[in-house]
């Protein structure tokens, strides 16, 4: 079988995204018959059906889904290469695409973005928030983002992914009213709002408590920092979060740090990126803004 035409792969990709020959042809700036003919030729060449056709549009077949995964990843590589060439030295009008956990975007990243946008107003910045560290890795490996900001301490098997520590932040318990515990054992009698049990942050806290002969059990398990903060404000328990995530609430007296007789574990904001894939603009933002 001869190799498929890269041009047809682009057409296939657009049809799969739009789920319509008509919409795909409009986006590609070509006739619908041209789009349809190229898909027919691609299907004949691969000797399989890639789409289910109906009056409502098209959907990928099982073979189409498999093919799409490879084409989508391949086009991601092409886009990354084009961007490296096109925006390498143009910070005035270039683009940065950042992946980050939502709470890191809220209390850490947005401040840095504000500073670089003040210096370079026409610089385009896109922020894609991931619900998990694994989600951020997928975005990075498929070239959907330039780099990621993560704090989950997940194992990284891909040797091409580089990891750098940006900032250490203390974890604290917060309350909606002033609270001091003279003995750490008192935590056993408090309602606690923790992250999910299988996260590194929760595991480190539980291990520390065990070392101090304290057994804690969450009343609420929430994997999103913002929701833990909201639940604490409602008086549903003591929330366990990174101090920087509630710096404004602590400052204005909306929330209070629980005073404890021991120091709690800290978390680290890490920078993740693919080796050799950062543009000069990415490097400048990281060096002059993220690391300051």
Backbone as a ProteinNet text record, in pm:
[ID]
protein_1_A
[PRIMARY]
XXXXXXXXXXXXXXXXXXXXXXXXXXXXXXXXXXXXXXXXXXXXXXXXXXXXXXXXXXXXXXXXXXXXXXXXXXXXXXXXXXXXXXXXXXXXXXXXXXXXXXXXXXXXXXXXXXXXXXXXXXXXXXXXXXXXXXXXXXXXXXXXXXXXXXXXXXXXXXXXXXXXXXXXXXXXXXXXXXXXXXXXXXXXXXXXXXXXXXXXXXXXXXXXXXXXXXXXXXXXXXXXXXXXXXXXXXXXXXXXXXXXXXXXXXXXXXXXXXXXXXXXXXXXXXXXXXXXXXXXXXXXXXXXXXXX
[TERTIARY]
84.7	0	88.3	58.8	136.9	102.1	194	170.5	53.3	-21.5	-134.2	-84.9	-166.9	-136.6	-153.4	-46.3	-58.1	-170.7	-194.5	-301	-435.9	-456.8	-582.3	-594.8	-482.9	-486.9	-536	-496.3	-543.7	-694.8	-740.7	-884.4	-959.6	-907	-968.4	-977.1	-871.6	-867.1	-973.8	-990.1	-1087.1	-1230.1	-1255.5	-1388.9	-1422.2	-1322.9	-1344.1	-1374.6	-1308.2	-1330.4	-1468.3	-1501.1	-1627.5	-1747.5	-1723.4	-1830.5	-1925.8	-1869.1	-1951.2	-1861.1	-1897	-1823.6	-1842	-1963.9	-1993.6	-1912	-1914.7	-1840.5	-1689.7	-1643.2	-1500.2	-1457.4	-1541.7	-1507.4	-1501.9	-1592	-1591.8	-1465.1	-1423.7	-1303.6	-1177.8	-1179.2	-1062.7	-1059.9	-1171.8	-1179.3	-1179.4	-1251.1	-1258.1	-1401.1	-1426.7	-1560.2	-1588.9	-1717.1	-1758.4	-1728	-1744.6	-1717.7	-1570.3	-1483.4	-1339.2	-1308.2	-1371.1	-1351.8	-1402	-1523.2	-1583.4	-1500.1	-1451.9	-1372.8	-1242.4	-1177.6	-1051.9	-1072.6	-1185	-1214.2	-1240.5	-1312.9	-1338.6	-1206.2	-1116.7	-986.7	-904.4	-911.8	-837.4	-893	-1025.8	-1087.7	-1054	-1053	-1016.5	-871.3	-785.9	-644	-617.9	-694.2	-677.5	-763	-851	-940	-1027.8	-1085.3	-1175	-1261.6	-1370.4	-1455.9	-1409.8	-1389.4	-1343.6	-1459	-1569.9	-1683.5	-1815.3	-1906.8	-2046.8	-2115.1	-2183.2	-2251.9	-2400	-2457.7	-2601.3	-2643.4	-2772.8	-2822.1	-2777.8	-2745.4	-2704.3	-2555.8	-2479.7	-2335.8	-2260	-2140.7	-2059.4	-2002.2	-1976.3	-1911.4	-1802.5	-1697.6	-1586.8	-1627.6	-1583.9	-1598.8	-1489.3	-1487	-1383.5	-1244.6	-1233.4	-1106	-1074	-1179.1	-1159.8	-1105.2	-1153.9	-1105.7	-958.2	-919.7	-778.8	-692	-736.3	-659.2	-649.5	-760.7	-763.5	-660.1	-644.3	-549.4	-408.4	-370.6	-236.6	-222.5	-324.8	-320.1	-320.4	-402.7	-410.9	-276.2	-210.3	-79.3	24.5	17.3	112.5	99.6	-24.4	-45.3	-1.5	-12.7	36.2	185.6	260.5	403.7	433.1	355.9	376	350.1	241.6	209	317.6	370.8	476.3	600.1	635.9	751.9	733.7	613.7	585.3	595.7	542.7	544.4	686.6	769.9	907.9	980.1	952.2	1016.2	954.2	819.9	747	758.3	762.1	756.3	882.6	987.8	1106.9	1160.2	1162.8	1223.5	1127.5	997.8	901.7	813.5	867	788.6	680.2	693.7	593.5	459.8	463.8	339.1	330.6	418.1	420.2	310.7	324.6	220.2	280.7	220	256.9	130.5	139.7	27.1	70.7	3.2	43.7	-63.3	-21.2	-111.2	-84.4	-188.4	-169.5	-290.4	-268	-379	-453.9	-584.5	-666.7	-624.6	-593	-557.8	-423.6	-330.4	-202	-222.1	-313.1	-345.5	-399.5	-481	-550.3	-456.3	-372.4	-293.9	-149.1	-102.9	38.3	57.3	-5.2	21	-35.5	-158.5	-223.4	-145.5	-81.2	0.2	119.1	181.4	295.8	252	134.7	81.6	54.8	0.2	-27.7	97.2	208.8	333.8	389.8	388.7	443.6	351.6	219.9	126.8	142	181.5	206.4	327.7	429.2	551.3	534.5	452.7	433.5	283.3	208.6	62.3	10.4	86.1	38.1	75.3	149	182.9	56.4	32.7	-85.4	-53.9	-138.9	-119.4	-248.3	-236.7	-349.9	-319.9	-417.2	-402	-505.4	-456.7	-544.3	-530.7	-639.2	-633	-663.4	-583.6	-603.9	-655.4	-740.7	-796.1	-698.1	-604.3	-505.5	-369.6	-266.4	-132.6	-121.5	-189.6	-186.8	-244.2	-349.9	-410.9	-312.2	-234.5	-133.4	-24.5	16.2	118.7	70	-55.3	-112.4	-109.6	-147.2	-145.4	-4	92.7	232.1	287.4	262.4	315.6	254.2	132.6	66.5	80.9	172.9	206.7	86.9	-2.6	-116	-79.7	26	74.6	226.3	281.9	427.2	494.6	433.3	485.7	371.8	398.6	292.6	342.4	248.5	276.1	196.1	267.3	202.5	254.9	175	219.4	182.1	154.9	98.1	201.3	328.3	435.1	412	351.5	324.4	453.1	465.9	583.3	579.9	694.5	703.8	792.4	733.4	806.9	874.5	819	873	1005.8	1114.9	1247.8	1269.5	1183.9	1196.7	1137	1061.5	999.4	1094.1	1124.1	1211.3	1127	1182.6	1110.3	1200	1148.7	1223.5	1136.3	1195	1121.5	1114	995.1	976	957.7	878.5	848.3	796.7	844.8	791.1	688.5	577.4	469.9	424.1	409.8	362.8	215.2	179.7	39	-9.4	-133.5	-189.9	-333.7	-381.8	-525.1	-586	-704.1	-772.6	-908.9	-955.7	-1085.4	-1157.3	-1290	-1365.4	-1371.8	-1300.9	-1289.3	-1154.1	-1099.9	-968.9	-968	-858.6	-850.3	-704.7	-677.2	-544	-557.8	-480.3	-479.9	-349.8	-359.5	-240.4	-173.9	-257.9	-207.1	-255.6	-165.8	-201.6	-308	-317.2	-416.5	-559.1	-575.6	-708.3	-766.1	-679.9	-728	-822.5	-806.5	-891.4	-1038.2	-1063.3	-1200.8	-1255.1	-1181.1	-1224.2	-1273.6	-1369.5	-1413.5	-1310	-1260.7	-1151	-1193.8	-1144.6	-1169.4	-1035.8	-1014.6	-886.8	-903.3	-788.6	-791.4	-822.3	-829.6	-858.8	-750.2	-789.8	-700.9	-575.4	-586.1	-472.4	-373.8	-395.8	-302.6	-182.3	-67.9	54	38.3	-32.1	-50.2	-123.2	-232.1	-307.1	-225.5	-153.9	-74.7	36.2	102	208.4	153.2	34	-28.3	-64.6	-124.6	-165.4	-44	67.3	189.3	246.8	245.7	294.7	210.5	79	-9.1	18.8	44.3	74.6	201.2	300.1	425.4	401.5	294	259.2	144.5	120.8	15.7	-122.5	-146.8	-275.3	-337.9	-463.7	-535.9	-642	-630.5	-727.3	-809.8	-932.9	-1023.4	-1102.9	-1104.6	-1174.9	-1326.7	-1392.1	-1538.2	-1577.7	-1490.5	-1510.3	-1380.8	-1388.5	-1273.5	-1303.8	-1222.6	-1244.5	-1111.1	-1108.7	-981.5	-956.2	-1044.9	-1028.2	-1010.9	-899.9	-866.8	-974.5	-1025	-1125.4	-1249.6	-1288.2	-1404.9	-1374.8	-1251.5	-1212.5	-1220.8	-1179	-1185.8	-1330.8	-1415.5	-1558.3	-1623.1	-1589	-1646.3	-1602.4	-1478.4	-1428.7	-1501.3	-1523.9	-1597	-1738.2	-1797.2	-1932.6	-1935.1	-1817.2	-1811.1	-1825.4	-1794.5	-1810.2	-1691.6	-1587.6	-1471.1	-1346.3	-1231.8	-1101.4	-1042.9	-1015.9	-962.3	-811.8	-759	-613.6	-571.1	-499.8	-464.9	-324.5	-274.1	-149.6	-174	-83.5	-103.6	-126.2	-50.5	-61.7	-198.7	-268.4	-400	-504.9	-476.1	-573.3	-511.1	-405.8	-336.4	-427.8	-516.5	-607.9	-711.1	-764.7	-864.9	-804.4	-677.8	-610.9	-585.7	-551.7	-520.8	-643.6	-758.2	-878.1	-964.5	-916.2	-987.3	-1107.1	-1117.1	-1228	-1204.1	-1076	-1036.1	-917.6	-889	-781.1	-695.1	-564.4	-477	-487	-509.4	-518.2	-377.8	-360.9	-230.7	-211.1	-98.4	-70.3	66.5	88.7	217.7	326.2	292	391.2	383.9	491.6	495.2	439	353.1	291.4	376.9	355.3	433.5	413.5	509.4	499.2	472	428.3	407.9	502.2	524	615	546.3	556	510.5	625.4	601.6	704.6	672.6	778	768.5	798.9	710	729	732.3	830.6	838.3	913.6	891.9	960.1	1097.5	1197	1334.3	1346.8	1403	1425.8	1304.5	1190.1	1067.7	1029.5	1099.6	1066.2	1115.9	1030.8	1073.2	1148.2	1211.6	1280.1	1181.8	1058.6	955.8	921.1	902.8	875.9	986.8	1110.6	1226	1231.6	1199.4	1201.6	1093.8	974	864.9	901.7	960.6	997.2	1107.5	1210.9	1327.1	1295.8	1229	1208	1079.1	987	858.4	822.6	823.6	785.2	882	1010.8	1111.2	1141.6	1063.6	1086.5	965.3
-119.8	0	124.9	218	341.9	432.1	526.8	618.1	710.4	747.9	839.1	980.3	1057.5	1197.1	1282	1353.3	1435.8	1538.4	1586.8	1684.7	1622.5	1497	1427.7	1404.8	1382.8	1365.6	1493.1	1606.8	1733.4	1748.6	1709.4	1714.7	1619.3	1496.2	1397.5	1453.1	1513.4	1567.6	1675	1762.5	1871	1817.7	1718	1657.5	1590.6	1521.1	1453.3	1554	1667.5	1771.2	1835	1869.6	1939.2	1846.6	1715.8	1616.1	1654.3	1715.7	1761.5	1793.8	1741.8	1777.3	1925.2	1974.8	2114.9	2210.5	2189.4	2277.3	2267.8	2146.5	2127.5	2200.3	2192.3	2259.1	2410.8	2463.7	2607.7	2650.2	2569.8	2603.5	2587.5	2490	2465.7	2556.1	2621.9	2710.3	2635.1	2522.6	2444.6	2393.4	2341.3	2290.5	2163.2	2145.7	2027.2	1900.7	1907.2	1790.2	1750.7	1850	1822.2	1750.4	1797.4	1733.2	1589.5	1571.4	1438.7	1343.4	1394.2	1309.7	1264.6	1355	1320	1219.1	1229.4	1129.5	993.8	992	865.9	803.1	885.2	835	780.9	849.4	804.5	671.4	659.7	535.3	420.3	447.7	344.5	301.4	400.7	370.5	287	316.6	242.6	116.1	102.7	-12.3	-29	81	78.6	203.4	198.7	315.5	393.6	522.2	607	682.8	700.8	777.1	704.8	721.6	686.9	813.1	803.8	918.6	914.7	1032.9	1045.7	1186.8	1211.3	1345.7	1449.4	1401.9	1493.7	1526.9	1452.9	1477	1346.4	1344.5	1223.8	1196.8	1068	1025.6	925.9	924.9	833.4	688.6	599.3	456.3	415	289.5	240.1	258.7	223.1	243.4	392.5	472.3	616.5	675.8	625.6	674.2	642.6	521	482	571.1	591.4	672.4	817.1	867.6	1006.5	1030.2	935.4	952.2	975	901.1	915.4	1044.5	1076.1	1198.1	1321.4	1320.1	1433.8	1458.5	1350.5	1364.5	1412.6	1358.5	1398.6	1545.4	1591.4	1732.8	1821.4	1768	1843.1	1866.7	1766.6	1781.6	1886.6	1881.9	1980.5	2122.1	2137.9	2270.1	2319	2225.9	2265	2310.2	2237.4	2275.6	2410.6	2433.7	2561.8	2675.9	2652.1	2756.9	2788.8	2683.5	2705.5	2799.4	2782.6	2867	3005.7	3009.7	3135.3	3232.2	3179.6	3269.6	3272	3208.1	3191.8	3324.2	3427.6	3552.8	3670.8	3644.4	3753.9	3761.8	3816.3	3826.6	3932.9	4025.2	4131.4	4076.5	3980.3	3928.9	3776.5	3713.2	3567.8	3512.1	3384.8	3316.5	3220.3	3213.3	3115.8	3039.2	2906.6	2824.1	2747.5	2772.6	2718.8	2624.2	2512.3	2421.8	2430.1	2434.9	2446.4	2392.7	2344.1	2310.3	2438.7	2429.7	2550.3	2638.3	2577.5	2661.1	2730.2	2664.9	2728.7	2846.7	2829.8	2941.1	3058.7	3029.6	3133.6	3214.5	3145.9	3221.1	3246.5	3180.9	3195.1	3245.6	3176.7	3205.5	3338.7	3371.9	3491.8	3617.7	3620.1	3736.5	3752.6	3640.5	3644	3687.2	3639.1	3677.1	3827.4	3880	4022.6	4106.2	4060.3	4135.7	4133.1	4017	4012.5	4081.1	4075.2	4144.2	4295.7	4342.5	4485.5	4527.5	4440	4470.2	4445.7	4344.1	4308.7	4288.5	4396	4390.4	4303.8	4292.4	4219	4070.8	4030.7	3889.7	3810.2	3703.1	3619.3	3508.5	3495.1	3391.3	3311.9	3180.5	3091.2	3004	2989.9	2905.6	2794.1	2669.9	2553.3	2486.3	2482.9	2423.4	2274.2	2196.9	2053	2013.6	1914.9	1870.9	1782.9	1719.3	1631.4	1652.4	1606.7	1612.4	1526.8	1413	1323.3	1392.4	1470.4	1546.2	1646.2	1712.3	1807.7	1737.4	1619.4	1543.9	1505.7	1464.9	1429.9	1551.1	1666.9	1789.4	1821.4	1803.3	1832.9	1736	1608.5	1507.2	1516.9	1570	1585.5	1726.3	1804.2	1937.6	2032.9	2017.4	2108.8	2230.6	2217.6	2327.2	2336	2453.3	2470.9	2413	2436.1	2384.2	2378.2	2311.4	2291.6	2330.1	2370.6	2398.7	2299.4	2218.5	2108.1	2098.9	2042.3	2024.9	1887.5	1791.7	1664.2	1556.1	1578	1481.5	1346.8	1350.7	1226	1173.7	1042.6	987.2	1020.5	1052.1	1086.5	983.7	905.7	799.7	848.7	954.9	1007.5	1078.4	1024.1	1079.7	1213.9	1248.5	1376.7	1492.2	1460.1	1564.8	1609.2	1737.3	1796.2	1854.4	1848.5	1896.8	1989.6	2110.2	2207.6	2260.7	2274.3	2329.7	2481.9	2536.8	2681.3	2743.6	2678.7	2738.9	2634.8	2642.9	2559.7	2641.1	2577.1	2645.4	2557.9	2617.7	2543.1	2507.6	2388.3	2349.8	2385	2426.5	2466.6	2418.4	2414.6	2397.8	2536.6	2554.5	2683.2	2664.2	2771.3	2769.5	2900.1	2900.5	3024.9	3111.5	3068.1	3148.9	3118.5	3209.1	3185.4	3056.3	2979	2850.7	2815.8	2775.2	2728.2	2594.1	2495.7	2363.8	2347.7	2333.5	2318.4	2183	2081.8	1947.1	1899.3	1838.2	1792.1	1682.7	1613.6	1507.2	1562.1	1692	1753.1	1745.5	1725.9	1715.4	1597.2	1493.8	1375.1	1408.4	1514.2	1550.5	1663.2	1698.8	1806.4	1749.9	1818.9	1782.4	1834.8	1747.2	1783.2	1774.6	1869.3	1872.5	1851.7	1733	1696.5	1668.1	1653.3	1608	1459.3	1403.5	1260.8	1177.6	1063.9	981.3	935.9	912.9	858.7	964.9	1091.5	1195.3	1199.9	1244.5	1252.9	1348.4	1459.4	1560	1500.7	1428.1	1365.7	1256.3	1176.4	1067.2	1119.3	1228.3	1286.6	1337.9	1399	1448.6	1332.1	1228.2	1111.7	1045.3	1032.9	972	1056	1189	1277.7	1262.7	1252.9	1236.8	1103.6	998.3	867.1	874.2	949.5	965.1	1033.9	1110.7	1181	1112.8	983.8	902.6	966	1024.4	1087.3	1018.4	980.1	918.6	1016.3	1057.5	1152.8	1086.9	1130.8	1081.4	1200.1	1219.5	1336	1322.2	1431.6	1437.1	1464.8	1537.5	1567.8	1543.8	1476.6	1460	1535.7	1636.8	1721	1738.8	1713.9	1722.7	1859	1955	2088.8	2188.1	2259.7	2351.3	2455.9	2513.5	2619.2	2570.2	2444.5	2389.3	2363.4	2325.4	2307.6	2440.5	2546.8	2680.3	2720.7	2698.3	2732.1	2654.7	2525.6	2442.1	2490.5	2535.9	2589.2	2717.4	2802.7	2926.9	2898.1	2788.5	2750.8	2686.9	2663.9	2603.4	2453.4	2389.2	2244	2168	2239.5	2174.4	2257.2	2198.3	2262.2	2217.2	2310.3	2276.2	2267	2172.2	2153.3	2199.3	2312.4	2373.6	2433.5	2475.7	2550.1	2692.6	2744.3	2876.7	2984.3	2979.8	3083.1	3083.4	2970.2	2961.3	3043	3077.7	3153.4	3281.1	3330.4	3447.1	3569.1	3587	3701.3	3684.7	3563.6	3537.4	3551.8	3510.7	3525.3	3672.7	3747.2	3888.9	3969.7	3939.1	4018.4	3960.5	3854.3	3798.8	3713.3	3673.6	3586.6	3443.5	3405.1	3274.1	3291.9	3186.3	3194	3068.1	3085.4	2969.6	2908.3	2778.1	2708.3	2696.4	2743	2736.2	2597	2533.7	2396.2	2387.6	2286.1	2271.6	2205.7	2161.4	2098.9	2164.1	2147.2	2198.7	2093.4	2136.7	2045.7	2034	1928.9	1912.4	2029.7	2048.6	2154.4	2092.2	2175.1	2133	2212.5	2162.6	2228.2	2252.2	2372.9	2401.6	2369.5	2277.7	2234.6	2278.7	2309.4	2340.7	2214.4	2177.1	2060.1	2103.9	2054.4	2088.7	1979.3	1974	1876.5	1929.1	1847.6	1885.9	1936.5	2056.4	2113.1	2176.1	2184.2	2234	2375.5	2432.3	2567.4	2671.1	2768.6	2878.2	2980.6	3076.5	3182.6	3263.4	3276.5	3348.9	3272.7	3140	3057.1	3074.5	3067.2	3075.7	3210.2	3316.1	3449.9	3461.8	3411.1	3417.7	3338	3221	3136.7	3202.8	3253.1	3310.6	3444.6	3533.3	3670.5	3691.9	3596.4	3616.6	3502.6	3378.6	3266.4	3244.9	3264.8	3236.2	3356.2	3462	3581.6	3609.7
0	0	0	-84.6	-90.8	26.4	57	168.5	137.3	241.9	223	199	130.9	101.2	227.6	274	395.1	385	263.6	241.8	275.7	237.1	270	420.2	487.6	632.3	701.3	650.3	706.4	685.2	567	537.7	630	643.3	732.9	875.1	922.4	1057.8	1077	979.2	990.2	987.6	903.4	897.6	1030.8	1088.3	1216.9	1327.4	1324.8	1425.4	1406.2	1283.1	1253.6	1251.8	1228.7	1214.2	1101	998.6	886.2	768	649.8	528.1	496.2	516.8	484.3	569.8	702.5	792.6	769.7	742.2	716.1	589.4	486.5	360.3	378.7	462.9	490	562.4	659.6	735.1	651.2	561	476	352.9	326	210.3	78.7	72.9	-50.8	-70.8	-187.9	-218.2	-138.6	-105.5	-31.8	-111.9	-242.8	-327.4	-322.8	-310	-299.9	-169.3	-61.7	68.8	63.9	12.3	5	-79.8	-194.4	-284.3	-217.7	-146	-80	32.2	101.8	205.9	142.2	29.9	-41.6	-85.7	-138.9	-184.7	-68	45.9	163.6	213.8	216.6	261.1	166.5	36.8	-61	-43.4	-17.3	-1.6	123.7	230.5	355.6	359.4	260.2	248.6	373.2	418.7	534	533.6	607.1	623.9	747.4	730.8	840.4	906.4	831.4	882.3	858.9	954.4	933.7	879.5	765.4	707.8	742.3	770.3	792.1	755.6	755.3	723.8	827.2	948.4	1055.2	1049.7	969	959.9	954.8	1010	1007.9	1146.9	1174.1	1297.9	1262.4	1342.1	1316.9	1343.8	1257.6	1282.9	1381.9	1420.6	1511.7	1449	1318.4	1249	1236.5	1215.9	1205.9	1334.9	1448.2	1578.3	1598	1558.6	1570.5	1482	1359.4	1264.6	1313.1	1369.8	1416.4	1526	1617.8	1727.7	1675.1	1570.6	1515.9	1435.4	1356.3	1275.7	1365.2	1469.8	1561.9	1628	1669.6	1732.4	1631.7	1509.2	1405.1	1369.2	1354.1	1321.8	1438.1	1560.8	1676.2	1666.3	1618.4	1598.5	1491	1381.7	1275.1	1325.4	1402.1	1456.1	1550.6	1632.3	1725.8	1650.9	1542.9	1463.1	1396.8	1342.5	1279	1378.2	1498.5	1599.9	1644.1	1658.8	1698.9	1602.4	1473.3	1371.9	1367.7	1374.2	1352.6	1469.8	1592.1	1707	1792.1	1745.1	1827.6	1882.6	1801.1	1844.7	1845.1	1843.4	1831.6	1955.6	2062.8	2185.1	2175.5	2082.3	2067.5	2019.8	1929.1	1870.6	1875.2	1952.3	1959.4	2048.2	2083.5	2159.9	2260.4	2376.9	2479.3	2518.3	2520.7	2564	2688.6	2799	2928.8	2983.1	3034.7	3103.9	3253.3	3333.7	3478.8	3553.1	3673.7	3760.6	3793.5	3813.6	3826.4	3943.1	4059.6	4174.4	4155.9	4083.2	4054.4	3960.3	3865.2	3774.6	3853.9	3954.8	4029.4	4118.6	4198	4296.3	4254.8	4148.3	4111.2	3968.3	3873.2	3732.2	3685.8	3725.7	3672	3706.3	3821.8	3860.8	3765.6	3727.9	3635.9	3496.2	3455.3	3324.8	3320.7	3428.9	3435	3414.6	3469.9	3458.4	3316	3250.8	3115	3014.9	3039.2	2950	2962.1	3078	3095.2	3013.7	3009.1	2933	2783.7	2748.4	2607.1	2581.5	2563.8	2552.1	2438.1	2329.3	2212.2	2216	2316	2331.2	2361.4	2284.8	2305.4	2405.7	2507	2609	2625	2616	2638.1	2759	2848.5	2966.7	2959.7	2964.6	2964.5	3100.6	3176	3308.9	3301.7	3372.5	3379.3	3516.5	3521.5	3649.3	3726	3653.4	3716.5	3652	3722.3	3665.3	3540.9	3539.9	3423.6	3300.6	3322.9	3214.7	3155.5	3242.2	3196	3115.7	3160.3	3086.9	2947.6	2937	2806.9	2713	2765	2684.6	2639	2727.9	2696.4	2592.2	2611.9	2520.4	2381.6	2372.4	2243.3	2186.9	2244.6	2194.8	2192.4	2287.2	2298.5	2384.1	2463.5	2545.8	2532.3	2567.4	2561.9	2685.7	2800.6	2926.3	3027.5	3139.6	3239.6	3378.1	3463.3	3603.7	3687.1	3765.1	3836.1	3979.1	4068.3	4207.4	4261.5	4172.9	4218.5	4251.1	4221.9	4250.7	4182.1	4065.6	3993.8	3928.9	3913.2	3844.9	3696.1	3640	3497.9	3428.4	3338.9	3269.5	3142.3	3081.6	2956.9	2983.2	2930.1	2955.3	2886.2	2791.4	2722.6	2803	2906.4	2987	3098.2	3099.1	3199.9	3314	3434.6	3552.3	3633.1	3663.4	3741.9	3855	3971.7	4085.7	4073.6	4086.8	4080.9	4218.7	4304.2	4434	4532.1	4655.6	4764.3	4841.6	4876.4	4948.1	5064.4	5182.3	5299	5283.4	5327.7	5338.6	5478.9	5489.5	5618.8	5630.5	5753.3	5777.2	5791.4	5733.7	5743.1	5807.6	5871.1	5938.2	5909	5925.8	5903.9	6029.2	6134.6	6256.7	6321.2	6400.9	6463.1	6544.3	6528.9	6598.4	6626.1	6747.9	6785.3	6856.5	6811.6	6873.7	6951.8	7082.6	7166.4	7145.6	7118.4	7094	6957.9	6881.6	6747.3	6752.7	6867.2	6886	6871.6	6894.4	6885.9	6744.3	6644.6	6506.2	6487.9	6570.4	6558.2	6582.2	6656.3	6690.6	6602.3	6498.1	6409.9	6276.6	6218.7	6083.4	5985.4	5899.1	5809.3	5663.7	5585	5440.5	5372	5318.6	5257.8	5109.8	5041.8	4903.6	4899.4	4779.6	4768	4835.4	4888	4970.9	4897	4764.9	4690.7	4642.2	4675.6	4632.2	4725	4669.1	4749.6	4866.8	4842.9	4947.9	5068.6	5042.5	5151.2	5219.7	5141.5	5197.2	5288.8	5247.5	5329.6	5462.5	5457.3	5580.2	5673.2	5617.1	5697.2	5762.4	5687.4	5741.6	5854.9	5837.5	5943.1	6069.1	6052	6166.7	6238.3	6161.1	6220.2	6304.2	6255	6329.6	6463.1	6470.4	6594.2	6668.3	6633.5	6697.5	6683.9	6569.9	6541	6420.2	6432	6320.6	6271	6146.5	6092.7	5982.4	5973.1	5870.2	5816.6	5684.7	5630.6	5638.2	5668.5	5657.9	5513.9	5443.7	5302.2	5227	5112.3	5023.4	4895	4864.4	4747	4675.7	4545.6	4473.4	4410	4430.7	4374.5	4489.2	4488.6	4597.7	4619.4	4511.4	4523.5	4597.9	4575.4	4644.7	4791.9	4822.7	4963.2	5036.9	4969.4	5029.4	5052.3	4952.7	4967	5080.9	5091	5196.3	5334.2	5344	5471.2	5508.4	5410.4	5435.2	5485.9	5440.5	5481.8	5620.9	5678.5	5811.4	5812	5697.8	5689	5746.6	5785.4	5843.5	5824.5	5860.8	5843.5	5710.5	5621.2	5489.8	5490.9	5414.6	5402.3	5264	5257	5129	5134.6	5018.3	5014.1	5062.7	5145.1	5204.9	5098.7	4990.1	4887	4819.4	4824.9	4761.1	4835	4960.4	5040.1	5096.9	5032.9	5088.3	5098.1	5000.7	5006.1	5117.3	5130.8	5235.1	5375.1	5389.7	5519	5550.2	5445.8	5464.1	5504.8	5441.2	5470.9	5584.3	5648.2	5762.2	5727.3	5601.1	5560.3	5605.8	5612.4	5662.5	5757.3	5835.9	5933.9	5926.5	5940.9	5948.4	6086.9	6091.4	6219	6278.2	6400.2	6466.1	6524.1	6487.1	6528	6595.1	6676.6	6744.5	6658	6537.7	6448.7	6310.8	6234.1	6097.4	6002.6	5912.2	5816.2	5689.9	5608.6	5485.5	5389.5	5301.1	5200.2	5063.1	4969.9	4831.1	4741.4	4622.5	4528.9	4395.3	4345.4	4209.2	4115.9	4023.2	3929	3786.4	3713.8	3571.7	3492.8	3400.7	3315.3	3170	3094	2952.2	2877.1	2747.7	2663.5	2624.2	2638.7	2608.1	2464.3	2448.5	2316.6	2251.6	2323.3	2261.9	2305.9	2403.4	2447.6	2346.8	2314.1	2227.9	2312.2	2247.8	2321	2404.7	2353.5	2428.9	2556	2544.6	2662.3	2765.7	2718.3	2808.4	2879.4	2806.6	2867.5	2974.8	2945.1	3042.5	3168.3	3149.2	3261.2	3345.4	3276.9	3347.2	3413.7	3340	3387.6	3466.8	3459	3526.5	3622	3572.7	3659	3774.7	3748.6	3850	3939.7	3926.2	4010	4096
[MASK]
++++++++++++++++++++++++++++++++++++++++++++++++++++++++++++++++++++++++++++++++++++++++++++++++++++++++++++++++++++++++++++++++++++++++++++++++++++++++++++++++++++++++++++++++++++++++++++++++++++++++++++++++++++++++++++++++++++++++++++++++++++++++++++++++++++++++++++++++++++++++++++++++++++

